[in-house]
Amino acid sequence: MTDTVHGHEVLEMVLAAPQPPTLEALQAQVGERFGRDARFHTCSASDLTFAELIDFLHLRGKLVPAGDGVVADRGQICEH
């Protein structure tokens, strides 16, 4: 089985961005870093596509809209 990328890594990319990235820009950046077909996991979910990960993070308040882009809510990110 191929290794998956933890969702925290995507959230850290958002936090490191100089301005809120659009979902399209974030997807392109994630694709460049981890590969277009990368799969993701979180503390409570596994084998997620990029779109499924984004939905998951939105539903849990970890990734929130900001203008045309998104920001990560550091207060909602678990620290482990």
C-alpha positions in Angstrom: 0.0 0.0 0.0 1.2 3.5 -0.8 2.0 5.8 2.0 -0.6 8.6 2.6 -0.1 12.2 3.5 -1.4 13.5 6.9 -3.9 16.3 6.5 -1.8 18.4 8.9 0.8 18.7 6.1 -1.8 20.4 3.9 -2.9 22.6 6.8 0.7 23.6 7.4 1.0 24.6 3.7 -2.1 26.8 4.1 -0.7 28.4 7.3 2.7 29.0 5.6 1.1 30.8 2.5 1.7 34.5 2.4 -2.0 35.0 1.5 -5.0 32.7 1.5 -4.6 30.3 -1.4 -7.6 29.4 -3.7 -8.5 25.8 -3.6 -7.2 25.5 -7.2 -3.8 26.9 -6.2 -3.7 24.7 -3.1 -4.5 21.6 -5.1 -1.8 22.5 -7.6 0.8 23.1 -4.8 -0.2 19.8 -3.1 0.0 18.0 -6.4 3.5 19.3 -7.0 4.7 18.4 -3.5 3.0 15.0 -3.0 1.9 13.9 -6.5 -1.4 14.4 -8.3 -2.7 11.1 -7.1 -1.7 11.4 -3.5 -4.1 10.0 -0.9 -4.5 11.6 2.5 -5.4 10.6 6.1 -6.3 12.4 9.3 -6.5 11.4 12.9 -10.0 9.9 12.2 -10.2 9.3 8.5 -8.1 7.5 5.9 -7.7 7.0 2.1 -9.0 10.4 1.2 -8.7 12.2 -2.1 -7.7 15.9 -2.1 -11.4 16.9 -2.5 -12.5 14.5 0.3 -9.8 15.9 2.5 -10.8 19.5 1.8 -14.5 18.6 2.6 -13.4 16.9 5.8 -11.3 19.9 6.9 -14.1 22.3 6.1 -16.7 20.3 8.0 -14.5 20.3 11.1 -13.8 24.0 11.0 -10.1 23.5 10.4 -10.1 25.1 6.9 -12.4 28.1 6.5 -13.1 30.5 3.5 -11.3 33.8 3.4 -12.2 35.9 0.4 -11.4 33.8 -2.7 -9.2 31.5 -0.8 -9.0 29.5 2.4 -7.2 29.8 5.8 -6.4 27.2 8.4 -7.9 27.8 11.9 -4.8 27.0 14.1 -7.1 26.7 17.1 -8.9 23.8 15.5 -5.8 21.9 14.6 -4.8 19.1 17.0 -1.2 19.2 18.2 0.2 15.7 18.0 
